[in-house]
Each structure stands twice: as structure tokens, then as C-alpha cells.
Amino acid sequence: MKNLLHRHYPLWVLMSLAFTIVTSLTLPTIAGLFTTRLTDSMREEQTGHLNEGLKRLIASDFDTAELQAVENQGTHVLVFDERSQTIRFRSGGSTHVTNIGEEPAPDTAARPTPMEEAAVLYGLVLKWLGGNEGRFFITDMGTPPNVDGSNLECKELYLCGRSGSMVFCLNLPVEAANNAVKSAVDFTQKVSLGAWVLFVGIFVHSAQQISKRQRTIADIASRLARLDFSARCPAAFSKELNDLRMSINTMANALEEHIDALQRTNKKLHAELSERIRQQKIASDLIANLAHDLKTPVAIVSGYAEAITEGMARTPEKQMEYCENILKESDRMQAIVTRILALGRMESGETPLKRVNFDVAAVLDDILNLFQRELERRELNLSCLMQRPCPVYSDFECVRQSLINYVQNAIYHINNGNRIEVFTQDLGDRIRVRVLNSSAPIPEEEARKIWDKLYRLDPSRQRNHGEMGLGLAIVKGNMERLGHAFGVENVPEFPGVCFWLELPKAEREQA
């Protein structure tokens, strides 16, 4: 028997828990039902006693013998003849009609006269029945008429009404019966509480016994809580503990895997946070750079306008020169604002993409012709190596704008010779367009920053050629929207720097 108990302790724990739950739920319910049934039974008995007495009185036309018999059964009776305004019958003890809805009068108070009680009774009947025949119950606790019997707090129960010219009140003391019900309710509650405490004690004792068998497993669980996943639970002597051991070992393996995944996720979040901080710094630098770029032309325009206003330009030629400078700087400010707005529209996706087939070699020819005068003025040596035709499938305006920025960037940043090369490279399903110029290598830590808005490698931030530092940012935005690859690389053998982008061949349109 002892081995049976030790081997099946989990079963005893479950049985104790089940008994505890069932007891907690059923005993109060049973007690409540018992109390309700007992109270209802008491109410039915009390109201039935009064109704039965009233039926006898009405049937006998309130005969004196019947009135006396009803009184002898413990009911106080008061009958008032409405027609003669006299008291037909009154029990030897007061019916306490004057105490309805009020606190009982102290023992030392003057006892109400029969006519005073009759007046109260007559007033109640007129209030609730008027001139009609009928009857109603009322307690001494101020409850409204027609209550369905008494409650456990009232001491008196009244049945009042009118039958013919007779106004009657039957009064039944119910305090003793209520006290009996309260005693029964108290006893039932104590029994329910005692049974519940007993079953709780059984459950606690069983749980303590089985916890002794699980101490080793608990120690392993504590090590797991300290994130020590090297420990595993050994084999147990019972099937239940063996199942628990396997569950904890499985949990340990899963936790170890999840901790590793969380660590990887934390590293990723840290990288994203670092990138967000970098982007915030870029936004801050954008505002500062934009303010710097606009500050100079605004100052120049203001200076020339002030000079004209003060009459410093005395000759028409001088006035024309000042006006041309004002227009030049105004155009520069307008160009800055226009490119910033264009970049914003591009990044927000307001400008829809329209992919078509076009010859990228012809686009490059147009762009080089556009910069031909600048190339000749700077005496730059331009080399082109392109397959013709070179059909691609992409957004024409985005690609043209990006290539213009590449060529413009190559011209304005040439500082180590006078060579510029533009050529295309067939990569199978893509065409790579490369623009090289003789320039100093770009440091590796700067290679990612050059694509940011208003970023310049030149720390002196000279205003040469109207450069604003937006060209490569526009290229980046265009290529990312199109999903095309782009980048920059140093070419030591050239030597110089190469900016490139890749475009899908035109055949992809049919695909």
C-alpha cells in the first residue's frame, strides 16, 4: 500500500485538487440552495398561515368565534367596520399597526389606543386600495406593499385589506422563525468551510510529498533560470518524473536555441539603431549644408542689391554687371531648391516610374555633347568605348538623370590628370555603364558617405562649378527605386575612380 501511494503520488495530488475544486464549487452552492429553499419555505408557510386565516374570516363574514379562533392560533387581528366607523374586533395584544415602516416604540412609550391603530390601518388601506376590495402584505421594514413574504430581518408580517365594509389587518410575529433560519444558514456555512479547509489540507500535504521527489529536477530548473543550459535532468525512477525530465530537457534545448536567436536579433537591432543614428546625423548635416549653400548666394545677392541701391554702380556697364551677378546667384539658389524638391519627390515616390526600351549608348552620346564645351574648356581627354546599339529596359528619365550626374561628377572632381573614360560592359542579362576619371582614390570610410545628401569629400566646401553635393544622392535614389545595382570603386591601374550602374537588357521587357 505504501509503495502504491509513493508510486502514484501525482494521482493523489490530482484527486485532492479535484476534491478541493469540487468542494469549493458545490458546497457553497448547496448551502445557498438550502438557504433559499428554507427561506422560501418559511415565507410560504407564514403567508399561507395568514391567507388561510383570512379565508376563514371572510367565509364566516368575520364571525366573532372565527376571529377568536384565528387569534388563538397566534395571529393578532384588527377588524374595523368602515360603515359604522367602529372596531369590530381587536386582539388582546396590540397589533402594532402604528409601527409599520417605523422603529418600534420603546417599552416605556404610551401604548397606542385601538382607535389609533384603526386609523393607521384605515389610512393604509385607503392609500393602497382606495375604495376597492383586495389585500396586500407589508413588513415592518418599510418595504412596499405586496411583498412576497418576509425577509430574515423583519420581525412582523402584516396582511391588510378590505372585504365589503370590513377593513382588516392580520399581524404575525416572525422573528422566532427567522432566527431559526439564520441558525441553519450559519451551520451550513460552517460545515462548507470546514469541508473546504479539509480538502485544501489534503491537497497541500500531497503537493508537499511529491515536491520532495522533484528536488533534483527543481535544482536543474533553477540552473536553467540562471541561463545555465549545460545541465540536463537525469533519468527518474517513475514514469511521471521521467516525462517531466524529458520535458525540462526539451525546454532547455529550446531555450538555448531561442537565446542564441535573441542574441543574433539584438546584434541586428544594434546595427539598425546605429544606421538610424547615422541617418539622423545625415539629416542634421543636410540642414546645415543646405543653410551653408544658401548663405553665400543670399549674401552676394544682398550685397549687390545694396550696392545698386546706394548708387555704387555709377555706369550702365557696372549696373549690368551687378544685375548679372544677382541673376547668377538667384539661379544658383533656385537650382539648389529645385534639386532638393526633386530629390524629395523621388524619395517619396511621387514621380511614377515608366520603364521603356531605349538605347543607352545614344543617351550617353547626348550627355557628352551636352558637356562638350566644358570638356574643351578644361582640355580634358575623353574616351568612349560603347557597343552600338545598346538597348536596355528601364525608366528613361531616371537613367538619363543618373548618367548626367556621373559625367558631371567626373568632370568637376578630376584632380589627378585629364582623362575621362565612358564605356559599357556586357554582363549577360545586364549592361554595366562605367564612368572613370583621373582622381585621387576615395578612402574606404568615405565610400558610403558620398551617396548622402549634400555630402562632399572636399572639407573646404568650395563653391566651384555650382556643385551642391546632391548628384550622387539622386543617383542612389533613382537606382534604389528601379532596383538596379550601382556603386563606386578605385581603379589603381587607371589610375582613378570609377562610378558604375547596371541596367537590364531590353529583352527583359518581353520576359
C-alpha positions in Angstrom: 0.0 0.0 0.0 2.8 2.4 0.9 4.6 1.7 -2.5 1.3 2.2 -4.2 1.0 5.6 -2.6 4.5 6.7 -3.4 4.4 5.5 -6.9 1.1 7.3 -7.7 1.6 10.5 -5.7 0.7 12.6 -8.8 -2.6 10.8 -8.9 -3.3 11.6 -5.3 -2.4 15.2 -5.9 -4.8 15.4 -8.8 -7.5 13.7 -6.8 -7.0 16.1 -3.9 -7.1 19.0 -6.2 -10.2 17.8 -7.9 -11.9 17.3 -4.5 -10.8 20.8 -3.4 -12.2 22.3 -6.6 -15.5 20.4 -6.4 -15.9 21.2 -2.7 -15.2 24.9 -3.3 -17.8 25.0 -6.1 -20.5 22.6 -4.8 -20.7 23.2 -1.1 -21.4 26.9 -1.3 -23.9 26.2 -4.0 -25.6 23.5 -1.9 -25.6 25.8 1.1 -27.1 28.6 -1.0 -29.8 26.3 -2.3 -30.5 25.1 1.2 -30.8 28.6 2.5 -33.0 29.7 -0.4 -35.3 26.7 0.0 -35.6 27.1 3.7 -36.3 30.8 3.4 -38.9 30.2 0.6 -40.5 27.5 2.7 -40.7 29.8 5.7 -42.2 32.6 3.6 -44.8 30.3 2.1 -45.7 28.9 5.5 -46.1 32.4 7.0 -48.0 33.9 4.2 -50.1 30.8 3.8 -50.9 30.9 7.5 -52.2 34.5 7.2 -54.1 33.7 3.9 -55.7 30.7 5.5 -56.9 32.7 8.5 -58.2 35.4 6.3 -60.2 32.9 4.2 -61.8 31.6 7.3 -62.7 35.1 8.4 -64.2 36.1 5.1 -66.1 32.9 4.8 -67.7 33.4 8.2 -68.3 37.1 7.5 -65.9 37.9 10.3 -67.8 35.9 12.9 -66.6 36.6 16.4 -66.0 32.9 17.1 -63.8 32.6 14.0 -61.9 35.8 14.9 -61.2 34.3 18.3 -60.1 31.0 16.8 -57.6 32.8 14.5 -56.3 34.8 17.4 -55.8 31.6 19.4 -53.5 30.3 16.5 -51.0 33.1 17.2 -52.3 35.8 14.8 -53.1 39.2 16.0 -56.3 40.5 14.4 -57.7 44.0 14.0 -61.1 44.5 12.1 -62.6 47.9 11.5 -66.1 48.4 10.3 -65.9 51.2 7.7 -69.6 51.7 7.6 -70.2 52.2 11.3 -66.7 53.5 11.9 -66.3 51.1 14.8 -63.8 48.4 15.7 -65.4 45.0 15.0 -62.6 43.0 16.7 -59.2 43.6 18.2 -56.9 41.0 19.7 -56.0 41.2 23.3 -52.4 42.2 22.5 -51.5 45.2 20.3 -51.3 44.5 16.6 -48.5 47.2 16.3 -50.1 48.6 13.2 -48.7 52.0 14.1 -45.1 50.7 13.9 -45.3 49.7 10.2 -42.3 51.3 8.4 -41.1 52.9 11.7 -38.7 51.9 14.5 -40.6 50.0 17.3 -41.7 52.3 20.2 -39.8 51.8 23.4 -41.4 49.9 26.2 -41.9 53.0 28.2 -43.8 54.7 25.5 -47.6 55.0 25.8 -49.5 52.1 24.3 -51.5 53.1 21.2 -55.2 53.1 21.6 -57.4 50.8 19.5 -58.7 53.8 17.5 -55.2 55.0 16.8 -54.3 51.6 15.3 -57.6 51.5 13.4 -56.9 55.0 12.0 -53.4 53.8 10.8 -54.9 50.7 9.3 -57.7 52.7 7.5 -55.1 55.1 6.1 -53.0 52.3 4.7 -56.0 50.7 3.0 -57.2 53.9 1.5 -53.6 54.6 0.3 -53.1 51.3 -1.4 -56.6 50.1 -2.3 -58.7 53.2 -2.3 -62.4 52.2 -2.4 -61.7 48.7 -3.9 -61.7 45.4 -2.2 -58.4 43.5 -2.0 -55.4 42.7 0.2 -51.7 43.2 0.4 -48.7 42.2 2.5 -46.4 44.6 4.2 -43.5 44.2 6.6 -42.3 46.4 9.5 -39.1 47.4 7.5 -40.7 50.0 5.3 -41.0 47.7 2.2 -43.6 48.4 -0.4 -46.9 46.5 -0.3 -47.4 43.2 -1.9 -44.0 41.8 -0.9 -43.8 38.1 -1.3 -43.5 37.2 2.3 -41.0 38.4 4.9 -37.2 38.5 4.8 -34.7 37.4 7.5 -34.6 40.9 9.1 -38.2 41.7 9.6 -40.0 41.0 12.9 -43.6 41.4 11.9 -45.7 40.4 8.8 -48.9 42.1 8.1 -51.8 41.1 5.8 -54.1 44.2 5.3 -57.1 44.8 3.1 -60.8 45.4 2.6 -63.7 43.0 2.2 -67.0 44.6 1.9 -67.3 47.2 4.7 -64.7 45.5 6.8 -61.1 46.8 6.9 -58.8 44.2 8.4 -55.2 43.6 9.5 -53.8 40.2 10.4 -50.4 40.5 12.2 -48.0 37.6 12.6 -44.7 37.8 14.6 -42.0 36.0 12.5 -38.8 36.9 14.5 -38.5 33.4 16.0 -38.8 31.6 12.7 -36.2 34.0 11.1 -33.8 33.2 14.0 -34.2 29.5 13.3 -33.4 30.1 9.6 -30.3 32.1 10.4 -29.1 29.4 12.7 -29.5 26.8 10.0 -27.7 29.0 7.5 -24.8 29.6 9.9 -24.5 25.9 10.5 -24.4 25.1 6.7 -21.7 27.8 6.1 -19.5 26.4 8.9 -19.9 22.9 7.5 -19.0 24.1 4.0 -16.0 26.0 5.2 -14.7 23.0 7.3 -15.0 20.6 4.4 -13.2 23.0 2.1 -10.4 23.5 4.6 -10.1 19.7 4.9 -9.7 19.1 1.2 -7.3 22.1 0.9 -5.2 20.5 3.7 -5.2 17.1 1.8 -4.1 18.9 -1.4 -1.3 20.8 0.3 0.0 17.7 2.1 0.1 15.7 -1.2 1.8 18.5 -3.0 4.5 18.7 -0.3 5.1 15.0 -0.6 5.5 15.0 -4.3 7.8 18.0 -4.2 10.3 16.0 -2.2 10.6 13.7 -5.2 11.2 16.5 -7.6 14.0 18.3 -5.7 16.7 17.3 -8.2 14.6 18.4 -11.1 13.9 21.7 -9.3 17.7 22.3 -8.9 18.1 21.8 -12.7 15.3 24.2 -13.4 17.0 26.8 -11.1 20.2 26.5 -13.2 18.1 26.9 -16.3 16.6 30.1 -14.8 20.2 31.4 -14.4 20.7 30.7 -18.1 22.9 27.7 -17.4 21.9 25.4 -20.2 24.7 22.9 -19.8 22.8 20.8 -17.2 20.3 18.2 -18.1 17.9 16.2 -15.8 19.0 12.6 -15.2 16.7 9.6 -15.6 13.9 9.4 -12.9 12.5 6.3 -11.1 8.9 6.8 -12.1 7.2 7.4 -15.4 5.7 10.7 -14.3 9.0 12.1 -13.3 10.6 10.7 -16.4 8.1 12.5 -18.5 8.8 15.7 -16.5 12.6 15.2 -17.0 12.2 14.9 -20.8 10.0 18.0 -20.9 12.6 20.1 -19.0 15.4 18.8 -21.2 13.4 19.7 -24.3 12.7 23.1 -22.8 16.4 23.6 -22.1 17.3 22.8 -25.7 14.6 25.1 -27.0 15.6 27.9 -24.6 19.2 27.6 -25.7 18.3 27.9 -29.3 16.0 30.9 -28.6 18.7 32.7 -26.6 21.1 32.3 -29.5 18.4 33.7 -31.8 17.7 36.6 -29.5 21.4 37.4 -29.4 21.6 37.4 -33.1 18.4 39.6 -33.2 20.0 42.0 -30.7 23.0 42.4 -32.8 20.8 43.1 -35.8 18.8 45.7 -33.9 22.0 47.3 -32.7 23.2 47.6 -36.3 19.8 49.1 -37.3 20.0 51.5 -34.4 23.5 52.6 -35.5 22.2 53.0 -39.0 19.3 55.1 -37.8 21.6 57.3 -35.7 23.7 57.7 -38.8 20.7 58.7 -40.9 19.7 61.2 -38.2 23.2 62.7 -38.4 22.9 62.8 -42.2 19.6 64.7 -41.8 21.2 67.2 -39.4 24.1 67.6 -41.7 21.7 68.1 -44.6 20.1 71.1 -42.9 23.5 72.5 -42.0 24.9 72.0 -45.5 21.8 73.4 -47.2 22.0 76.5 -44.9 25.6 76.9 -45.8 25.0 76.6 -49.6 22.2 79.2 -49.5 24.0 81.5 -47.1 26.7 82.6 -49.7 24.4 83.3 -52.7 21.9 85.2 -50.4 24.8 87.3 -49.0 26.0 88.0 -52.6 22.5 89.0 -53.8 22.1 91.2 -50.8 25.4 92.8 -51.3 24.9 93.6 -54.9 21.4 94.8 -54.3 22.6 97.1 -51.6 25.4 98.4 -53.8 22.8 99.3 -56.6 20.5 100.9 -54.0 23.3 103.1 -52.7 24.4 104.2 -56.2 27.8 102.5 -56.2 27.2 101.2 -59.7 27.6 104.6 -61.5 27.8 103.4 -65.1 25.4 101.3 -67.1 28.1 98.7 -67.5 28.6 98.4 -63.8 24.9 98.2 -63.2 24.6 95.4 -65.8 27.5 93.5 -64.2 25.8 93.8 -60.7 22.5 92.6 -62.1 24.1 89.7 -63.9 25.7 88.6 -60.7 22.4 88.9 -58.9 20.7 86.7 -61.5 23.6 84.2 -61.4 23.3 83.7 -57.7 19.5 83.7 -57.9 19.7 80.9 -60.4 22.1 79.1 -58.1 19.6 79.3 -55.2 16.8 78.2 -57.4 18.8 75.3 -58.7 19.5 74.2 -55.1 15.9 74.4 -54.1 14.7 72.7 -57.3 17.1 69.8 -56.8 16.2 69.4 -53.2 12.5 69.3 -54.1 13.2 66.8 -57.0 15.1 64.6 -54.6 12.3 64.7 -52.1 9.7 63.8 -54.7 11.8 61.0 -55.9 12.3 59.5 -52.4 8.6 59.8 -51.6 7.7 58.0 -54.8 5.5 60.9 -56.1 7.1 60.6 -59.6 5.9 57.4 -61.1 8.3 55.1 -62.9 7.8 54.4 -66.6 10.0 51.6 -67.9 10.6 51.5 -71.7 13.2 50.2 -74.2 15.9 52.7 -75.2 19.5 52.8 -76.4 21.7 53.8 -73.5 24.6 54.4 -76.0 22.6 57.2 -77.7 21.8 58.7 -74.3 25.5 58.8 -73.4 26.2 60.5 -76.7 23.7 63.2 -76.0 25.1 63.7 -72.5 28.7 64.0 -73.7 27.6 66.5 -76.3 25.9 68.5 -73.5 29.2 68.8 -71.7 31.4 69.2 -74.8 32.0 72.9 -74.1 33.1 72.2 -70.5 35.4 69.4 -71.7 37.1 71.6 -74.2 37.4 74.5 -71.8 39.1 72.2 -69.3 41.1 70.5 -72.0 40.1 67.0 -70.8 40.8 63.9 -72.8 37.5 61.9 -73.3 37.5 58.3 -74.4 34.3 56.3 -75.2 34.0 52.6 -75.7 30.4 51.5 -76.2 28.6 48.8 -78.2 26.1 50.3 -80.6 23.2 50.0 -80.3 23.0 49.1 -76.6 19.3 48.6 -75.9 18.2 48.5 -72.2 14.8 48.3 -70.4 14.4 50.9 -67.6 13.0 54.3 -66.8 14.5 56.7 -69.3 14.4 59.9 -67.2 15.9 58.2 -64.1 18.7 56.7 -66.1 19.5 59.9 -68.0 19.5 62.0 -64.9 21.8 59.5 -63.1 24.3 59.3 -66.1 24.3 63.2 -66.3 25.3 63.3 -62.6 28.0 60.7 -63.1 29.6 62.6 -66.0 29.2 65.9 -64.2 30.8 64.4 -61.1 33.7 63.0 -63.2 34.4 66.5 -64.8 34.2 68.5 -61.6 36.3 66.2 -59.4 39.1 65.4 -61.8 42.3 66.3 -59.9 45.0 63.9 -60.9 45.3 64.2 -64.7 42.9 65.0 -67.5 41.5 61.6 -68.5 37.8 60.6 -68.6 36.6 57.3 -69.9 33.0 56.2 -70.6 32.2 52.7 -71.7 29.6 49.9 -71.5 30.2 46.3 -70.4 28.0 43.3 -71.4 27.3 41.1 -68.3 24.9 38.7 -70.0 21.4 39.8 -69.0 22.7 43.3 -67.8 24.6 46.2 -69.2 27.1 47.9 -66.9 27.8 51.6 -67.7 31.1 52.8 -66.2 32.4 56.4 -65.9 36.1 56.8 -64.9 38.1 59.9 -64.3 41.6 60.7 -63.2 41.1 61.4 -59.5 42.7 60.6 -56.1 41.3 57.3 -54.6 38.3 57.6 -52.3 39.0 56.4 -48.8 37.1 53.3 -47.8 35.4 55.0 -44.9 34.2 57.8 -47.2 32.9 55.4 -50.0 29.5 55.0 -48.3 29.1 58.7 -47.2 29.4 60.1 -50.7 25.9 58.9 -51.5 24.4 61.0 -48.7 22.6 64.3 -49.5 24.9 67.4 -49.6 28.0 65.4 -48.7 31.3 66.5 -50.2 34.7 65.0 -50.0 36.3 68.5 -50.1 36.3 69.7 -46.5 36.9 73.3 -47.6 33.4 73.2 -49.3 34.4 75.5 -52.1 31.7 76.6 -54.4 33.3 75.6 -57.7 31.1 75.0 -60.6 27.9 75.4 -58.6 28.3 72.0 -57.0 25.8 71.2 -54.3 26.5 67.6 -53.3 23.2 66.2 -54.5 24.1 64.4 -57.7 25.2 61.1 -56.2 22.3 61.2 -53.7 19.9 61.4 -56.7 21.7 58.5 -58.4 21.3 56.4 -55.3 17.6 57.3 -55.0 16.9 56.5 -58.7 18.7 53.2 -58.7 17.1 52.0 -55.5 13.7 52.8 -56.8 14.4 50.9 -60.0 16.1 48.1 -58.2 19.3 48.4 -60.2 22.9 47.9 -58.8 25.2 50.8 -58.6 28.5 51.7 -56.8 31.9 53.2 -56.8 35.4 51.7 -56.9 39.0 52.8 -57.0 40.9 51.8 -60.1 44.6 51.9 -59.3 45.7 50.8 -62.8 43.8 53.7 -64.5 44.6 55.4 -62.0 41.4 57.0 -60.8 37.9 56.4 -59.6 35.0 54.5 -61.4 31.3 55.1 -60.8 29.1 52.5 -62.4 25.5 51.3 -62.6 23.8 48.3 -64.2 20.7 48.2 -66.4 18.7 45.2 -67.6 18.8 44.4 -71.3 15.8 45.2 -73.4 14.9 41.5 -73.8 13.6 41.6 -70.2 10.6 43.6 -71.3 9.3 40.6 -73.2 10.2 38.3 -70.4 
